[in-house]
Amino acid sequence: MRLRTVAKLGMVLSVVLFCTAVGFYGFAKLSLTDKSREINLFSLVPADCIGVLESDNINYFLNEFPQLNYSEELGNFQFPGLFNYVLGGLNEYTTNTAHGLSSKMSRVVVSFHSPGTPRDQVVYFRMGADDKETLGDMLLERTPGSFLPKKEKYRGKNIAVYPLGNNDFLAVYSEAGFYVVSYQKSLIEKVIDAREDEEKALSNDPVFAKAMQKKKTHNFLTLYGRTPSMPFLPFLQDNSSCWSEFDFHMNSDVVYLTGDTFMPDSCGCVNQMAEKLKNIPDIREDSLIISADKDSMADYMEEAYERNSRTLFNECVANLSRDAAFMLVADMNKISRNPERFEPYLPAFLLENAPLFHSFILSTQLSVVNDRLSHIMVLTYKD
């Protein structure tokens, strides 16, 4: 698999790797006592991270993305940061050595940390028997000159520091079953703290654990962020206590982001949401509809259904659910020209990347069923 293919995956992952406001499984205690048990990578993630990305099969997305209709248009996008360096280099290296990524190594977690720059990332791999040697060889191949990694100790654990040139370094921590890398040794030290002290790990977060009670299908890609799915929602003043999930699903013309927002049991936020929805203005103009009024939403959808053969925008409106509590449909060109206007309604990672998705129409809905707060965001390709 070529590095160019990895770059094409950036369209989907861009919403993750540029997020600054988003920073966004039940956990079981795991053991390494025998080969039938695998490390829970979230027991390594520092609890104060601002977002987490997980895929159980990153190879699936690397293979699928080039087949999508919008892949060529977005294929030149290069997502920045550690994920690109490690995964891109690893795919290039394993392709050249003709053995590819193992199924275990294809399970990837990325955590994002304040202040949210591309350097504030940690990448976690599960490792099979031969994977540690493969990844180590790749890093050595990319190390300039004949330098060997420097060995350092933290809490009795070994950290290998690889020079990368341009006065940059890559810090690596590994034990049986996992491999963790970061540009910042201080973040690796926080990973070791989480490994040694359970209360410092994300797997100990009771709100995040709610999200992990949901069963995942195979070949998933999910972003979790410490943020409401829609900023107007009435959460605690400190939104870091809630988590929102965004499951990515793709077909030839559409990208779906679906999921729930999870809150502390004591916050009572769902009960407050009805009042917030009453304050949302009802807006209808060229290439834009915003509404939280049931009657208005029904009228917009009915009219669009009668006219849906005329424009893709009307088709997107007509296909929405009649049971939602909130809807927004907008041409991403309109959003990219004035992102501040949409700050109450959309996650920051979408607003910051609106120009990237200029060839899409965004359809967003929010639903409340049995105190469950669910959202769906659909990006429909215009050509």
Secondary structure, DSSP 8 states (H G I E B T S, - for coil): --HHHHHHTHHHHHHHHT-SS-----------SSTT----GGGTSBTT-SEEEEES-HHHHHHHGGGSTTHHHHTT----SHHHHHHHHHHHHHHHTT----TTTT-EEEEE-TT--TTSEEEEEE--TTHHHHHHHHHHHTSSTT---EEEEETTEEEEEEEEETTEEEEEEEETTEEEEES-HHHHHHHHHHHH-GGGBGGG-HHHHHHHTS---SS-EEEEESS-SSTTS---SSGGG-EEEEEEEE-SSEEEEEEEEE--TT--HHHHHHHHHHTS--EEETTEEEE--HHHHHHHHHHHHHHTTT-HHHHHHHTS-TT-SEEEEEEHHHHHH-GGGGTTTS-HHHHHTGGGGTTEEEEEEEEEETTEEEEEEEEEE--
